[in-house]
Amino acid sequence: MGSAYWDEKMAERYKAFRYEFPERALAGRVVVVAGGTGGLGAATVTLLAREGVRVVVGYRANRQRAEALAKTVEKDTGQKIALVGGELVDPAVRRAYLVAAEKLGGAPAGAAIFPGDPARAKWEELDAATIEASLRANYVGPILLAKELGGAMAATREGGSVVLLGTMQAVATFEGSLNYAAPKAALVQAAKILAKQWKNVRVNVVAPGATVAGMAETSVSGGKYDAYIESGAISKFGRPEDVARAVRFFLEPDNYVTGQVLLVDGGLTLRRDRG
Ligand SMILES: NC(=O)c1ccc[n+]([C@@H]2O[C@H](COP(=O)([O-])OP(=O)(O)OC[C@H]3O[C@@H](n4cnc5c(N)ncnc54)[C@H](OP(=O)(O)O)[C@@H]3O)[C@@H](O)[C@H]2O)c1
């Protein structure tokens, strides 16, 4: 007895070396990029808009930067950007993301959730308030938004894709990174649980390394990571475009990957003990 799921026409195509690699598969669809005005998120917004995606861009408070990004992207790509401001932990803000998506064209086909906070804290200053603030910024807000948007996608026939932003520090152990890395590690576990829970919504994590834009810009430009280049651990620092392409990969509607973490660190965590 044959498989109930076998597609004979597809099998014939492969025997004839005919393959499908859709390009701009998200064109015309709505995708949410929360934290899309930041150093890394803005590159993802630009890449998606160039490919004809209708993007809902979220930010917390810096309206001026959000408007400047929307103006640049709209001028360069002709795509209309919808802006949503406010703190992710606020339920009204999370609902506003869905309302904006509906206005742009319906339930989102994907969501990339960039907000996070470096949560730098000296060991002596680490207390309940500092730990809770990091958890709120790096775990509670992003997960509640994933629940809201992933839940909306799960209710559709097509489903969708949620991409959460982790960090190399959540995958490998870096001294002094407890307050930032531990909530990000929780985010990784949550992504796997959500990937298991939702049948038609894929959930993955992109974990950047030392990247030249956004929250690491001051550390990178100040020389904090130069030793990794000097030791040969990495050949260069990461760029926002590197992260954007990884995020876009997971957002592709016919992507077959779920519950995974993709490190975009140029090999830093793999070779960092060189020296
Ligand atoms: N840059 C790096 O090298 C690097 C490395 C590893 C991991 N990451 C991770 O990558 C993600 C993006 O980093 P980034 O460097 O692009 O950060 P960023 O430049 O600081 O941008 C953060 C973005 O998220 C928004 N945001 C922050 N907190 C928010 C909140 N509570 N509610 C709603 N929106 C909020 C910001 O809006 P406003 O500006 O209006 O506040 C901004 O749009 C983060 O999760 C970070 O941990 C970054």
The ligand as an SDF file (V2000), in Angstrom:
LIG
                    3D

 48 52  0  0  0  0  0  0  0  0999 V2000
   23.4280   44.7420   17.6840 N   0  0  0  0  0  0  0  0  0  0  0  0
   24.0400   43.6150   17.9840 C   0  0  0  0  0  0  0  0  0  0  0  0
   25.2420   43.4540   17.7620 O   0  0  0  0  0  0  0  0  0  0  0  0
   23.2860   42.4590   18.5990 C   0  0  0  0  0  0  0  0  0  0  0  0
   24.0110   41.3200   18.9320 C   0  0  0  0  0  0  0  0  0  0  0  0
   23.3290   40.2420   19.4700 C   0  0  0  0  0  0  0  0  0  0  0  0
   21.9780   40.2760   19.6380 C   0  0  0  0  0  0  0  0  0  0  0  0
   21.2750   41.4050   19.3090 N   0  0  0  0  0  0  0  0  0  0  0  0
   19.8340   41.3740   19.5110 C   0  0  0  0  0  0  0  0  0  0  0  0
   19.1980   41.8240   18.3270 O   0  0  0  0  0  0  0  0  0  0  0  0
   18.0110   42.5550   18.6380 C   0  0  0  0  0  0  0  0  0  0  0  0
   18.0390   43.9160   17.9460 C   0  0  0  0  0  0  0  0  0  0  0  0
   19.1800   44.6230   18.4120 O   0  0  0  0  0  0  0  0  0  0  0  0
   19.5440   46.0890   17.8890 P   0  0  0  0  0  0  0  0  0  0  0  0
   21.0130   46.1970   18.0390 O   0  0  0  0  0  0  0  0  0  0  0  0
   18.9170   46.3310   16.5750 O   0  0  0  0  0  0  0  0  0  0  0  0
   18.8410   46.9710   19.0230 O   0  0  0  0  0  0  0  0  0  0  0  0
   18.5020   48.5420   18.9880 P   0  0  0  0  0  0  0  0  0  0  0  0
   19.2830   49.2290   17.9360 O   0  0  0  0  0  0  0  0  0  0  0  0
   18.6330   48.9900   20.4030 O   0  0  0  0  0  0  0  0  0  0  0  0
   16.9610   48.5860   18.5600 O   0  0  0  0  0  0  0  0  0  0  0  0
   15.9570   48.0820   19.3890 C   0  0  0  0  0  0  0  0  0  0  0  0
   14.6250   48.2710   18.7080 C   0  0  0  0  0  0  0  0  0  0  0  0
   13.5870   47.7080   19.5280 O   0  0  0  0  0  0  0  0  0  0  0  0
   12.7100   48.7590   20.0020 C   0  0  0  0  0  0  0  0  0  0  0  0
   12.4270   48.4270   21.4040 N   0  0  0  0  0  0  0  0  0  0  0  0
   13.3210   48.2570   22.3990 C   0  0  0  0  0  0  0  0  0  0  0  0
   12.6960   47.9060   23.5390 N   0  0  0  0  0  0  0  0  0  0  0  0
   11.3700   47.8640   23.2500 C   0  0  0  0  0  0  0  0  0  0  0  0
   10.2060   47.5730   24.0090 C   0  0  0  0  0  0  0  0  0  0  0  0
   10.2990   47.2580   25.3030 N   0  0  0  0  0  0  0  0  0  0  0  0
    8.9900   47.6350   23.4030 N   0  0  0  0  0  0  0  0  0  0  0  0
    8.8940   47.9540   22.0830 C   0  0  0  0  0  0  0  0  0  0  0  0
    9.9610   48.2150   21.3120 N   0  0  0  0  0  0  0  0  0  0  0  0
   11.1900   48.1820   21.8910 C   0  0  0  0  0  0  0  0  0  0  0  0
   13.4830   50.0460   19.8140 C   0  0  0  0  0  0  0  0  0  0  0  0
   12.6060   51.1730   19.7140 O   0  0  0  0  0  0  0  0  0  0  0  0
   13.0770   52.6290   20.2900 P   0  0  0  0  0  0  0  0  0  0  0  0
   14.3970   52.9200   19.6470 O   0  0  0  0  0  0  0  0  0  0  0  0
   11.9880   53.5560   19.9190 O   0  0  0  0  0  0  0  0  0  0  0  0
   13.2370   52.4250   21.7890 O   0  0  0  0  0  0  0  0  0  0  0  0
   14.2170   49.7260   18.5130 C   0  0  0  0  0  0  0  0  0  0  0  0
   13.3090   49.7960   17.4300 O   0  0  0  0  0  0  0  0  0  0  0  0
   17.9380   42.6400   20.1720 C   0  0  0  0  0  0  0  0  0  0  0  0
   17.0420   41.6770   20.6490 O   0  0  0  0  0  0  0  0  0  0  0  0
   19.3610   42.3200   20.6070 C   0  0  0  0  0  0  0  0  0  0  0  0
   19.4020   41.7190   21.8740 O   0  0  0  0  0  0  0  0  0  0  0  0
   21.9000   42.5100   18.8100 C   0  0  0  0  0  0  0  0  0  0  0  0
  1  2  1  0
  2  3  2  0
  2  4  1  0
  4  5  1  0
  4 48  2  0
  5  6  2  0
  6  7  1  0
  7  8  2  0
  8  9  1  0
  8 48  1  0
  9 10  1  0
  9 46  1  0
 10 11  1  0
 11 12  1  0
 11 44  1  0
 12 13  1  0
 13 14  1  0
 14 15  2  0
 14 16  1  0
 14 17  1  0
 17 18  1  0
 18 19  2  0
 18 20  1  0
 18 21  1  0
 21 22  1  0
 22 23  1  0
 23 24  1  0
 23 42  1  0
 24 25  1  0
 25 26  1  0
 25 36  1  0
 26 27  1  0
 26 35  1  0
 27 28  2  0
 28 29  1  0
 29 30  1  0
 29 35  2  0
 30 31  1  0
 30 32  2  0
 32 33  1  0
 33 34  2  0
 34 35  1  0
 36 37  1  0
 36 42  1  0
 37 38  1  0
 38 39  2  0
 38 40  1  0
 38 41  1  0
 42 43  1  0
 44 45  1  0
 44 46  1  0
 46 47  1  0
M  CHG  2   8   1  16  -1
M  END
$$$$
